Amino acid sequence: MYRFIAGIDEAIVAMGEPELAELRDPFAELVLKRGASPVSLRDLLAAVDRQNGGSDALPGQSSFVVGEGSQIAWTEGTEDVKRAMRLVVTRDRDENGPSAESSLFISTAPRLDDEHVFLQVLAWDPVAEVFNYYLRVGPAWVFAGDSSHALAEGSRGRGAFDGHVNGALVMKELRAPWINWHSVRATVDAAFAPDDPIRSTSLFQDRSNAELFELVVRAGIQLWNDARIARALRTGKALTGLDALMRQVLETTTVNLVSSDSEAHLVTQADTLTLPSTLFVNVGALLDVLGLQADLPSLDVPGELYLRSLDRHDVARTDGKHTWRGDTYFAFLVPEPAFEDIDVVRALIGAGIMTPRLAASLLMVDFPNPIYSSRRRRLMRYVPERAPLDAPGAALERELIEAVAAAAGALPETSPERELLANWAAGEGAWRDSFTDRIARYMARVAARLATEEGFDACFRLAESRRRRFRRLPLNEFSLLLPTTNLDPSMPWLRMNEDGTVEEEREEK
């Protein structure tokens, strides 16, 4: 057994028995500590099966299938398409389905006996209260770090944590219609050759739907967020590490992907395409967590406007060799606020570290841009380093607002500092109604503009601007994930205004 935590270890190093003993997750207990070193998925599942008589056995098994080319049918002319098909296999104590807390999660290519494809494992360690990450390198297994390393200065964004950026489970397409996953909305069968060996396996034939995995991933994110905050509250005399928590409120640490509910190839000129509201406002944080009761309109786009935009912007998908004109399988795929960032807001409020009023006042700064907001990111400079454990929420609220107020006097009226103070001035008894009204008025303007050629084209360009930012992330692993366009990739970033118009972004200094 070896260890390599990118950014901390300079090279792969052997782990001694004492270090291995500290790993208490199901993979370490059932496989590694019992001398097994499986090199393929079949070997790994067999190693787990050998423990099925013990009290810590994992007899329950579920499998899920995903691939960025999952909706591109296999033909003799497309056998070399880079579909990036993958299997996620879970093993659990409960045969009724996987659980974030007790499951072993395996990610690999759908080739059970291949000893050279990637093979990765993660599992929850109930003693350390972290997810542990492992990968097979050649014939050996390497411990790649745990959830806490995702937040550490040296290893953040490196190795396993270039995708698991905050240390939790990841499912990019975390809600319906689960684009690229096998689900109730779309099957992946046609992506595999008729004689592909995976077709005859129980992993493929008995596969579960993405909506089940969504529930497991959400539970895993909540499990880790609650654990890390509980640990922070029980260590030392003051709450430290506020910057790591607050950057998930004020910055975009990662994103999820969401699309319309319409299959792009079925949209006609007479149809209506309904866009996801999370492109325009942080529904998860402002409405679901903070409980603002804004009545959001349906964001409907005439099918003829959508189809003309596909032609105008030369929308296509390509793997570098093959090209298909048109949009992704489900239309209008865009980045949205990540559930793991939204859930930190819930966890902070629940633990008394942040008050709902402060959370709402911060999130309403530049709220028409729920992701990639340089205006909200600027406010990170006012987050205090620590807060007293006896009343962290009141202290954070007081110190942050006082720091912003001290700086705002020398800043223009349009600064994010002034905007935050204006939000805060709504007062304890009125902020909910004030923010709800602003969101409702803004979304009504957006809905009206989407029905026009000019308004929808601006929205299309805004969506492409955000896709371009996502393309820079390690999560953008496969070329077929996002559509291509003829828009200039060097054009300035775009942002949405509260009046529903789109403009070039001005970097906040």
LUMROMAR-124873 format. One line per 8 residues: for each residue x, y, z of C-alpha. Coordinates in steps of 0.1 Angstrom, whole numbers, plus 5000, padded with zeros to 4 digits. Each point is the difference from the previous one (the first is absolute). Example, Ala and Ser with C-alpha at 12.3 -4.5 7.8 and 13.67 -1.06 7.14 Angstrom:
BEGIN
5123,4955,5078  5014,5034,4993 .
! end
This chain:
BEGIN
5000,5000,5000  5013,5034,4990  4991,5037,5005  5003,5029,4977  4981,5032,5010  5006,5025,4971  5015,5032,5013  5011,4985,5033 .
5020,4969,4990  5029,5005,4976  4998,4964,4988  4981,4967,5006  5010,4986,5034  4993,4967,5017  4975,5000,5029  5010,4982,5032 .
4976,4979,5021  4994,5028,5025  4990,5024,4972  4978,4974,4983  4983,4993,5034  4988,5035,5001  4978,4995,4969  4966,4987,5012 .
4978,5002,4969  4985,4968,4985  5026,4997,4972  5029,5001,5025  4983,4976,5024  4987,4975,4976  5026,5000,4972  5033,5017,5008 .
5005,4989,5036  4992,4964,4990  5028,4998,4976  4981,5004,4967  5013,5021,4971  4973,4997,4973  5011,5013,4966  4966,4999,4981 .
4964,5007,5008  4992,4963,5001  5029,4994,5024  4989,5028,5022  4964,4988,5002  5012,4965,5007  5022,5012,5029  4970,5017,5015 .
4979,4969,4995  5024,4979,5019  4990,5019,5032  4963,4994,4996  4999,4978,5031  5013,5027,5024  4981,5026,5019  5016,5028,4979 .
4991,4983,4967  4986,5020,4971  4976,4977,4982  4979,5027,4984  5010,5011,4966  4988,5027,4976  5014,5012,4967  4995,5032,4980 .
5011,5009,4964  5011,5034,4987  5017,5012,4969  5003,5033,4982  4992,4981,4968  4973,4978,5015  4974,5013,4976  5021,4994,4969 .
4989,4967,4986  5027,4974,4992  5004,4992,4963  5028,4985,4979  5010,5035,4990  5001,5014,5035  5017,4973,5020  5029,5023,5007 .
4980,5028,5014  5013,5012,5033  4969,4994,5020  5018,4999,5034  4976,4973,5013  5005,4993,5037  4987,4978,5028  4993,5010,5035 .
4996,4970,5023  4990,5001,5037  5003,4973,5026  4980,5005,5032  4989,4982,5031  4963,5005,4991  4989,4980,4970  4972,5025,4994 .
5022,5027,4986  5032,5020,5005  5007,5024,5029  5025,5029,5001  5012,4990,5034  5005,4963,4997  5006,4994,4963  5032,4993,4981 .
4999,5020,4967  5019,4987,4969  5005,5019,4968  5014,4984,4969  4996,4993,4963  4974,4973,4991  5026,4973,4994  5000,4976,5030 .
5033,4982,4993  5021,5028,4986  5030,5005,5023  5010,5033,4983  4969,5022,5001  4996,5025,5028  4987,4985,5032  4991,5023,5029 .
4984,4995,5034  4987,5023,5027  4983,4992,5032  4989,5017,5033  5023,4995,5030  4977,5001,5030  5028,5006,5025  5018,5029,4982 .
4966,5012,4985  5015,5005,4966  4997,4983,4966  5032,4982,4991  5012,4999,4964  5019,4972,4983  5012,4992,4965  5017,4970,4985 .
5033,5008,4984  5014,4970,4981  4997,4970,5022  4999,5020,5033  4975,5021,5019  5007,5036,5010  4984,5021,5027  4994,5034,4984 .
4988,5019,5030  4968,5007,5019  4973,5027,5000  5021,5023,5022  5028,5000,4974  4975,5016,4975  5000,5031,5022  5037,5000,5010 .
5022,5027,4984  5025,4976,4984  4977,4974,4986  4969,5021,4992  4990,4996,4964  5027,4974,4993  4999,4962,4994  4967,4985,5011 .
4988,5035,5010  5002,5016,4966  4964,4986,4996  4990,4993,5036  5009,5036,5007  4983,5002,5035  5006,4964,5010  4965,4986,4994 .
4984,4976,4975  4996,5014,4965  4973,4996,4974  5001,5029,4975  4965,4995,4987  4983,4999,5034  4963,5004,4991  4975,4992,4973 .
5004,4993,4971  5035,4987,5011  5015,5006,4966  5025,4972,4991  4988,4976,5026  4978,4969,4997  4967,5011,5016  4962,5000,4997 .
5005,5027,4974  5026,4984,4977  5015,4966,4996  5037,4994,4990  4995,4966,4983  5006,5012,4964  5035,5013,5009  5014,4965,5003 .
5007,4976,4972  4976,4971,4997  5028,4975,5009  5015,5021,5028  5008,4977,5029  4986,5024,5025  4965,4994,4987  4999,4965,5014 .
5010,5010,5035  4978,5006,5030  5016,5034,5005  4985,5011,4967  4968,4981,4999  4991,5009,5036  5012,5035,4999  4982,5027,5021 .
4988,5034,4989  5018,5033,5005  4973,5013,5022  5010,4975,5027  5037,5010,4998  4990,5036,5002  4985,4993,5035  5031,4982,5011 .
5023,5029,4988  4979,5026,5016  5001,4981,5033  5037,4996,4997  5006,5037,4995  4978,5008,5031  5019,4973,5020  5034,5016,4993 .
4988,5036,5004  4984,4992,5034  5031,4981,5011  5025,5027,4991  4980,5027,5017  4994,4978,5032  5038,4994,5001  5007,5038,4997 .
4976,5007,5029  5015,4975,5024  5037,5009,4995  5018,5028,5018  4985,5031,5016  4990,5018,4968  4985,4990,4967  5028,5002,4974 .
5000,4993,4963  4971,5023,4992  5016,5009,4967  4997,4963,4988  4963,5000,5009  4991,5035,4988  5016,4996,4966  4973,4974,4993 .
4975,5028,5007  5017,5029,4982  5020,4982,4972  4993,4973,4974  5021,4971,5012  4984,4977,4975  4967,4996,4981  4974,4974,4991 .
4986,4997,4965  4963,5003,4991  4980,5001,4968  4965,5006,4988  4976,4971,5002  4997,4998,4962  5018,4976,4977  5017,5024,4976 .
4994,4978,4969  4962,5001,5007  4997,5038,5003  4980,5015,4971  4993,5036,4991  4965,4997,5015  5013,4986,5033  5010,5019,5032 .
5034,4994,5017  5000,5007,5037  5034,5011,5014  5013,4991,5034  4994,5028,5025  5033,4993,5017  5017,5017,4970  4987,5033,5013 .
4997,4997,5038  5012,4978,5028  4968,4982,5006  5016,4974,5023  5015,5025,5024  4975,5029,4999  4967,4981,4997  5006,4965,5012 .
5024,5007,5029  4991,5035,5010  4963,4996,4993  4994,5031,4978  4966,4995,4985  5005,5015,4966  4975,4989,4974  5023,4991,4970 .
4985,5002,4966  5005,4972,4974  5030,5010,4979  4986,4991,4966  5017,5005,4967  4982,4996,4966  5014,4969,4982  5006,5021,4969 .
5024,5023,5019  5019,4971,5015  5004,4983,4966  5011,5032,4983  5026,5005,5027  5014,4965,4994  5005,5009,4963  5013,5035,5007 .
5026,4989,5025  5009,4967,4981  4993,4979,5031  5015,4965,4998  5016,4972,5020  5033,4984,4992  5025,4975,5014  5027,5014,4978 .
4995,4975,4972  4962,4998,4996  4977,5030,5000  4962,5002,5004  4981,5032,4993  4976,5011,5027  4998,5002,5038  5005,4975,5028 .
4975,4972,5003  4979,5021,5025  5000,5035,4988  5019,5030,5014  5025,4985,5024  5014,5026,5024  5019,5002,5033  4980,5008,5031 .
5009,5006,5037  5015,4968,5015  4979,4982,5025  5031,4996,5022  5003,5038,5002  4963,5005,5006  5001,4974,5028  5028,5018,5018 .
4975,5029,5004  4975,4975,5016  5027,4985,5023  5014,5034,5011  4966,5013,5009  4991,4967,5017  5031,5002,5021  4995,5036,5010 .
5031,5012,4982  4981,5022,4976  4966,5017,5004  4974,4997,4973  5000,5038,4996  5037,5002,4994  4999,4971,4976  4972,5016,4980 .
5016,5034,5000  5032,4985,4986  4984,4979,4974  4978,5028,4988  5031,5019,4990  5001,4996,4962  4973,4974,5003  4992,4999,4962 .
5034,4982,4997  4996,4970,5022  5034,4987,4990  5034,5016,4990  4992,5033,5017  5031,5022,5005  4979,5024,5021  4991,4974,5026 .
5036,4986,4999  5013,5034,5009  4982,4998,5033  5023,4971,5011  5025,5026,5011  4977,5010,5029  4995,4965,5015  5017,4999,5034 .
5026,4973,5007  4981,4986,5030  4969,5004,5022  4993,4991,5036  4985,4966,5006  4973,5013,5023  4983,5022,4974  5017,4996,4966 .
4970,5011,4980  4997,5034,5018  5037,5006,4999  5003,4992,4962  4971,5022,4993  5013,5029,5020  5036,4999,4989  4993,4995,4963 .
4974,5028,4998  5022,5024,5021  5030,4993,4977  4980,5006,4969  4985,5032,5014  5034,5013,5009  5012,4994,4964  4969,5011,4982 .
5003,5037,5007  5029,5004,4975  4983,4978,4973  4975,5009,4973  4962,4994,5004  5002,4971,4975  5026,4981,5020  4990,4965,5014 .
5008,5014,5035  4973,5027,4996  4976,4974,4985  5005,4977,5031  4994,5029,5024  4968,5009,4981  4989,4964,5002  5008,4999,5037 .
4980,5033,5006  4968,4982,4991  4999,4990,5036  4992,4969,5020  4963,5002,4995  4999,5010,4963  5029,4983,4982  4980,4969,4989 .
4972,5020,4984  5025,5025,4984  5022,4973,4985  4970,4979,4989  4985,5030,4981  5033,5008,4983  5004,4964,4988  4964,4998,4987 .
5004,5033,4981  5033,4990,4985  4988,4966,4989  4969,5015,4984  5023,5022,4979  5021,4970,4990  4969,4981,4990  4988,5028,4978 .
5034,5005,4983  5003,4963,4992  4970,5002,4978  5019,5024,4977  5028,4992,4975  5023,5026,5015  4993,4989,5036  5005,4963,4993 .
5031,5006,4980  5015,5019,5029  4991,4971,5023  5016,4975,4976  5032,5020,5001  4999,5003,5038  4996,4962,5002  5029,4995,4977 .
5021,5024,5021  4994,4978,5030  5007,4968,4981  5033,5015,4990  5009,5005,5037  4990,4964,5007  5022,4987,4972  5030,5013,5020 .
4992,4976,5028  5013,4965,5004  4964,4988,5002  4998,5007,4963  5016,4967,4992  4985,4990,4967  4995,5018,4968  4964,4989,4994 .
4988,5015,5033  4993,5035,4987  4989,5012,4966  5023,5022,4979  4990,5033,4983  5015,5025,4976  5002,5027,5027  5034,5015,5006 .
5016,4981,5029  5020,5030,5009  4970,5023,5004  4996,5017,5034  4981,4982,5027  4963,5010,5002  4977,5007,5029  4963,5005,5006 .
4986,5033,5014  4970,5003,5023  4980,5016,4972  5004,4968,4979  5026,5013,4976  5034,4984,4993  5033,5019,4999  5037,4995,5001 .
5014,4993,5034  5021,5026,5018  5025,4984,5023  4997,5011,5036  5033,5011,5013 .
! end
